[in-house]
Amino acid sequence: MSIGWTREQMAARAAQDIADGAYVNLGIGIPELIAQFVPEGREFVYHTENGLLGMGPPPSEDEKDLDLMNAGKKYVTAAAGASYFHHADSFSMIRGGHIDVCVLGTMQVAENGDIANWSTGAPGAIPAVGGAMDLVQGVKQIYVITQHETKHGEPKLVERCSMPLTGPGVVSRIYTDLAVVEVTPDGFRLVELAPGISFDEVEQKTGAPILPPAR
């Protein structure tokens, strides 16, 4: 029976690949958990689109400040030295290439690095683009963290996205409950397997060819 990584373990694994001192933007959902798993000896400076640089961890009930929220409308704290700024300035940081890493959730990622995470494209679907289209074009490195399959057992890692794109060719690495996968010029390549997971299982549950780890 598959074991794999929990949501928290996925977040902790992704945090291992973020450099000390990086300016980091975290998407809504599993990516937000990364803030709880900064490796010892490193510091990440968290940026949120609604105007905060130096975002701290979620507050306790006693610490909660009704004026301190992230872009996902969740309460946060402000780290020592944090700064606040206008929404437009926040997006100038993104569009100007001043954010090092963005970690996003997704509905689909293609083998060429295309990402679709804002709308299913179905009639009546509610779009939720937020700042994602700016982030995937302006941030230096885009990571994705997601379950390997949908709730219906369909692959999220595919040959071509069937849903509307958020950005073409932008994703460099993907963290799932089954594996760490990188996007290369030759397509998906396995970096690391989660505990209890075989390469055959990852291959079976990926909707595109996947190469074994580089030697």
MIVO-922221 format. One record per residue: residue in three letters; x, y, z of N, C-alpha, C in turn. Coordinates in steps of 0.1 Angstrom, whole numbers, padded with zeros to 4 digits, always signed. Layout:
% MIVO-922221
ALAXYZXYZXYZ...
//
This chain:
% MIVO-922221
MET+0008-0012+0000+0000+0000+0000+0009+0013+0000SER+0005+0022-0008+0013+0035-0009+0013+0042+0005ILE+0024+0048+0007+0025+0056+0019+0026+0071+0015GLY+0038+0075+0009+0039+0088+0004+0041+0098+0015TRP+0041+0111+0011+0042+0122+0020+0029+0128+0024THR+0027+0133+0036+0016+0141+0040+0017+0155+0035ARG+0007+0163+0036+0007+0177+0032+0019+0184+0039GLU+0020+0182+0052+0031+0188+0059+0045+0184+0054GLN+0046+0171+0052+0059+0166+0047+0062+0171+0033MET+0052+0173+0025+0054+0178+0011+0060+0193+0013ALA+0054+0200+0022+0058+0214+0024+0072+0214+0030ALA+0075+0205+0039+0089+0205+0045+0099+0201+0034ARG+0096+0192+0025+0105+0188+0015+0108+0200+0005ALA+0097+0207+0002+0099+0219-0007+0107+0229-0001ALA+0106+0231+0012+0114+0241+0019+0129+0238+0019GLN+0132+0226+0018+0146+0222+0017+0153+0228+0004ASP+0146+0231-0006+0151+0235-0019+0151+0250-0020ILE+0147+0258-0010+0147+0272-0010+0160+0277-0003ALA+0167+0286-0010+0180+0291-0005+0178+0301+0007ASP+0188+0301+0015+0189+0310+0027+0188+0325+0022GLY+0179+0333+0028+0178+0347+0025+0169+0349+0013ALA+0162+0339+0008+0153+0341-0004+0141+0349+0000TYR+0136+0357-0010+0123+0364-0009+0113+0354-0015VAL+0103+0350-0007+0094+0339-0011+0080+0343-0010ASN+0072+0340-0021+0058+0342-0021+0051+0328-0021LEU+0042+0326-0011+0035+0313-0010+0021+0314-0015GLY+0017+0305-0023+0003+0304-0028-0006+0299-0017ILE-0019+0299-0020-0029+0295-0011-0030+0280-0010GLY-0032+0274+0002-0033+0260+0003-0021+0253+0009ILE-0017+0242+0004-0005+0235+0009+0007+0244+0009PRO+0010+0252-0002+0022+0261-0001+0023+0269+0012GLU+0012+0273+0017+0013+0282+0029+0019+0274+0041LEU+0019+0261+0041+0025+0253+0052+0040+0254+0052ILE+0046+0258+0041+0061+0259+0040+0066+0269+0051ALA+0058+0279+0054+0063+0289+0065+0065+0282+0078GLN+0060+0270+0080+0062+0263+0093+0075+0254+0093PHE+0081+0253+0081+0092+0244+0080+0105+0250+0074VAL+0109+0261+0079+0121+0267+0075+0133+0259+0080PRO+0142+0254+0072+0153+0245+0077+0162+0253+0087GLU+0167+0246+0096+0176+0252+0106+0187+0259+0100GLY+0190+0271+0104+0201+0279+0099+0198+0287+0087ARG+0185+0287+0082+0181+0295+0071+0171+0305+0075GLU+0170+0315+0067+0159+0325+0069+0153+0328+0055PHE+0139+0327+0055+0132+0331+0043+0124+0344+0046VAL+0124+0353+0037+0116+0365+0038+0103+0364+0030TYR+0092+0363+0037+0079+0360+0030+0073+0373+0025HIS+0068+0373+0013+0061+0384+0006+0047+0379+0004THR+0037+0388+0006+0023+0385+0002+0018+0397-0006GLU+0010+0393-0016+0006+0403-0026-0002+0415-0021ASN-0009+0413-0009-0017+0424-0004-0009+0434+0004GLY+0005+0433+0004+0013+0444+0009+0021+0442+0021LEU+0027+0430+0023+0035+0428+0035+0048+0420+0031LEU+0059+0425+0035+0072+0418+0033+0078+0415+0047GLY+0080+0402+0050+0084+0399+0064+0072+0392+0071MET+0064+0384+0064+0053+0378+0070+0058+0367+0079GLY+0052+0366+0091+0056+0356+0101+0046+0345+0101PRO+0047+0335+0110+0039+0324+0111+0024+0327+0115PRO+0015+0318+0114+0001+0320+0119+0001+0324+0134PRO-0007+0333+0138-0008+0337+0152-0016+0327+0160SER-0013+0327+0174-0023+0321+0183-0035+0329+0184GLU-0045+0324+0191-0057+0332+0192-0055+0345+0200ASP-0045+0345+0209-0042+0357+0217-0034+0367+0209GLU-0027+0362+0199-0019+0371+0191-0026+0377+0179LYS-0038+0372+0176-0045+0375+0163-0047+0390+0162ASP-0043+0396+0151-0045+0410+0147-0054+0411+0135LEU-0066+0417+0137-0076+0417+0126-0071+0424+0114ASP-0060+0432+0115-0055+0439+0103-0044+0432+0096LEU-0040+0421+0102-0029+0413+0096-0033+0400+0089MET-0035+0401+0076-0039+0389+0068-0030+0388+0056ASN-0029+0375+0051-0022+0373+0039-0032+0374+0027ALA-0027+0371+0015-0036+0373+0003-0047+0362+0003GLY-0045+0351+0011-0055+0341+0012-0065+0344+0023LYS-0065+0356+0028-0074+0360+0039-0072+0352+0052LYS-0060+0347+0054-0057+0340+0067-0048+0349+0076TYR-0051+0348+0089-0043+0357+0098-0028+0353+0098VAL-0020+0363+0099-0005+0360+0099+0001+0370+0110THR+0013+0368+0112+0020+0378+0121+0031+0385+0112ALA+0036+0395+0118+0047+0403+0111+0060+0400+0118ALA+0070+0396+0111+0083+0393+0116+0090+0406+0120ALA+0100+0405+0128+0108+0417+0131+0114+0423+0119GLY+0112+0436+0117+0117+0443+0105+0108+0443+0093ALA+0096+0437+0095+0086+0436+0084+0082+0450+0079SER+0078+0451+0067+0073+0464+0061+0060+0462+0054TYR+0052+0473+0054+0039+0473+0048+0039+0483+0036PHE+0032+0480+0026+0032+0489+0014+0019+0487+0006HIS+0017+0496-0003+0005+0497-0011+0005+0484-0020HIS-0007+0480-0023-0010+0468-0032-0002+0470-0045ALA-0002+0482-0051+0005+0484-0064+0020+0482-0062ASP+0026+0487-0051+0040+0485-0049+0043+0470-0047SER+0034+0463-0041+0036+0448-0040+0037+0441-0053PHE+0029+0445-0063+0029+0439-0076+0041+0445-0084SER+0046+0456-0081+0058+0461-0087+0070+0453-0083MET+0070+0448-0071+0081+0439-0067+0080+0426-0075ILE+0068+0421-0076+0066+0408-0084+0070+0410-0099ARG+0064+0420-0105+0066+0423-0119+0081+0427-0122GLY+0087+0433-0112+0101+0438-0114+0111+0427-0112GLY+0107+0415-0109+0117+0404-0107+0124+0404-0094HIS+0118+0410-0083+0125+0411-0071+0121+0399-0061ILE+0112+0390-0065+0109+0379-0056+0116+0366-0062ASP+0123+0359-0053+0132+0348-0058+0124+0335-0061VAL+0115+0332-0052+0108+0319-0054+0093+0321-0051CYS+0085+0315-0059+0070+0314-0056+0066+0299-0056VAL+0059+0295-0046+0054+0281-0046+0039+0282-0047LEU+0033+0275-0057+0019+0276-0060+0013+0262-0060GLY+0000+0261-0057-0008+0249-0059-0012+0249-0074THR-0018+0238-0078-0022+0238-0092-0033+0227-0095MET-0039+0228-0106-0048+0218-0111-0041+0209-0121GLN-0032+0215-0129-0024+0208-0139-0011+0214-0141VAL-0001+0206-0144+0012+0210-0148+0016+0202-0160ALA+0021+0208-0171+0025+0201-0183+0040+0198-0183GLU+0044+0188-0191+0058+0184-0191+0067+0195-0196ASN+0062+0205-0202+0070+0216-0207+0070+0228-0197GLY+0064+0226-0185+0064+0236-0175+0052+0245-0175ASP+0042+0243-0184+0030+0251-0184+0022+0248-0171ILE+0015+0258-0166+0008+0256-0153-0007+0261-0156ALA-0016+0254-0151-0030+0258-0151-0036+0257-0137ASN-0038+0269-0130-0042+0268-0116-0053+0278-0112TRP-0059+0285-0123-0068+0295-0119-0083+0292-0123SER-0085+0283-0132-0099+0280-0137-0099+0267-0144THR-0110+0259-0142-0111+0246-0149-0115+0249-0163GLY-0120+0260-0166-0125+0263-0180-0139+0258-0182ALA-0145+0252-0173-0158+0246-0174-0169+0258-0174PRO-0180+0256-0181-0190+0266-0181-0195+0269-0167GLY-0195+0282-0163-0199+0286-0150-0189+0284-0139ALA-0177+0280-0143-0166+0279-0133-0162+0293-0128ILE-0159+0293-0115-0156+0306-0109-0140+0308-0110PRO-0136+0318-0118-0122+0321-0119-0116+0326-0106ALA-0104+0322-0103-0097+0327-0090-0083+0329-0093VAL-0080+0338-0102-0066+0340-0106-0058+0347-0096GLY-0063+0357-0088-0055+0364-0078-0043+0370-0085GLY-0032+0368-0079-0019+0374-0084-0011+0363-0092ALA-0017+0352-0095-0010+0341-0100-0003+0344-0114MET-0010+0351-0123-0005+0353-0136+0007+0363-0135ASP+0007+0372-0126+0018+0381-0124+0030+0373-0118LEU+0027+0365-0108+0037+0357-0101+0045+0348-0111VAL+0038+0341-0119+0045+0331-0128+0053+0338-0138GLN+0050+0351-0141+0058+0358-0151+0069+0366-0145GLY+0067+0370-0132+0077+0379-0126+0087+0373-0117VAL+0083+0362-0110+0092+0356-0100+0102+0348-0107LYS+0114+0347-0101+0126+0341-0107+0124+0326-0109GLN+0118+0319-0099+0117+0305-0099+0103+0301-0094ILE+0096+0292-0101+0083+0288-0098+0083+0273-0094TYR+0079+0270-0082+0077+0256-0077+0062+0254-0076VAL+0059+0241-0078+0045+0237-0076+0044+0226-0065ILE+0034+0227-0056+0032+0217-0046+0018+0213-0047THR+0015+0200-0049+0002+0195-0052+0001+0180-0050GLN-0011+0175-0048-0013+0160-0048-0010+0155-0063HIS-0005+0143-0064-0001+0138-0077-0013+0136-0086GLU-0025+0132-0079-0037+0130-0087-0048+0138-0081THR-0059+0140-0089-0071+0146-0084-0079+0136-0075LYS-0089+0141-0068-0097+0133-0060-0104+0121-0068HIS-0105+0123-0081-0111+0113-0090-0100+0104-0096GLY-0088+0105-0092-0077+0096-0097-0072+0100-0110GLU-0074+0113-0114-0068+0117-0127-0055+0124-0125PRO-0045+0122-0134-0032+0128-0132-0032+0143-0132LYS-0024+0150-0124-0022+0164-0124-0010+0168-0132LEU-0001+0158-0134+0011+0160-0142+0008+0154-0156VAL+0007+0163-0166+0002+0158-0179+0011+0162-0190GLU+0008+0157-0202+0016+0161-0214+0013+0175-0218ARG+0000+0179-0219-0005+0192-0222-0016+0196-0213CYS-0017+0208-0208-0028+0212-0200-0041+0214-0208SER-0051+0208-0203-0064+0210-0210-0072+0222-0204MET-0068+0227-0193-0074+0239-0186-0067+0251-0191PRO-0074+0263-0189-0068+0276-0193-0054+0278-0185LEU-0044+0282-0193-0031+0284-0187-0030+0296-0178THR-0023+0295-0167-0019+0306-0159-0006+0312-0165GLY+0003+0303-0169+0015+0308-0176+0022+0296-0183PRO+0028+0299-0195+0035+0289-0203+0050+0287-0199GLY+0054+0274-0197+0068+0271-0195+0075+0277-0184VAL+0068+0278-0172+0074+0286-0161+0078+0277-0149VAL+0072+0265-0148+0075+0257-0136+0088+0249-0138SER+0096+0249-0127+0109+0242-0127+0109+0229-0119ARG+0101+0229-0108+0101+0217-0100+0087+0215-0093ILE+0083+0203-0091+0070+0199-0086+0072+0190-0074TYR+0064+0193-0063+0065+0184-0051+0051+0178-0049THR+0050+0165-0050+0037+0159-0048+0038+0149-0036ASP+0026+0143-0033+0026+0133-0022+0034+0120-0026LEU+0037+0119-0039+0045+0107-0043+0059+0109-0046ALA+0063+0121-0050+0076+0123-0055+0080+0138-0057VAL+0093+0141-0059+0097+0154-0064+0101+0152-0078VAL+0096+0160-0087+0098+0159-0101+0102+0173-0107GLU+0113+0172-0115+0117+0185-0121+0113+0185-0136VAL+0111+0197-0141+0108+0199-0155+0121+0202-0162THR+0123+0194-0173+0136+0195-0180+0132+0198-0195PRO+0142+0201-0203+0139+0202-0218+0134+0189-0224ASP+0137+0178-0217+0133+0165-0222+0119+0160-0215GLY+0113+0169-0207+0101+0165-0200+0103+0163-0185PHE+0094+0156-0179+0094+0153-0165+0106+0144-0162ARG+0113+0147-0151+0123+0138-0146+0122+0136-0131LEU+0122+0124-0126+0121+0121-0112+0134+0126-0105VAL+0132+0133-0093+0143+0137-0085+0144+0128-0073GLU+0132+0125-0067+0132+0118-0054+0118+0112-0052LEU+0118+0099-0047+0106+0092-0044+0102+0094-0029ALA+0089+0096-0026+0084+0096-0013+0085+0082-0007PRO+0085+0081+0007+0086+0068+0013+0075+0058+0009GLY+0079+0046+0006+0069+0036+0002+0064+0037-0012ILE+0070+0046-0020+0065+0048-0034+0076+0042-0043SER+0072+0035-0054+0081+0030-0064+0080+0039-0076PHE+0091+0038-0084+0091+0046-0097+0080+0041-0106ASP+0077+0028-0106+0066+0023-0114+0052+0029-0111GLU+0050+0032-0098+0037+0038-0093+0037+0052-0098VAL+0048+0060-0097+0048+0073-0101+0046+0074-0116GLU+0052+0065-0124+0051+0065-0138+0036+0062-0142GLN+0030+0053-0135+0016+0049-0138+0006+0060-0135LYS+0009+0069-0125+0000+0079-0121+0004+0093-0127THR+0013+0093-0136+0017+0106-0143+0012+0105-0157GLY+0005+0116-0161-0001+0116-0174+0008+0120-0185ALA+0021+0118-0184+0031+0120-0194+0043+0112-0191PRO+0052+0109-0201+0064+0101-0198+0072+0108-0187ILE+0078+0100-0178+0087+0105-0168+0100+0098-0168LEU+0111+0105-0168+0124+0099-0169+0129+0096-0155PRO+0137+0085-0154+0143+0082-0140+0153+0093-0136PRO+0157+0092-0124+0167+0103-0119+0180+0103-0127ALA+0185+0115-0129+0198+0116-0136+0209+0110-0128ARG+0218+0104-0135+0229+0097-0129+0241+0106-0128
//
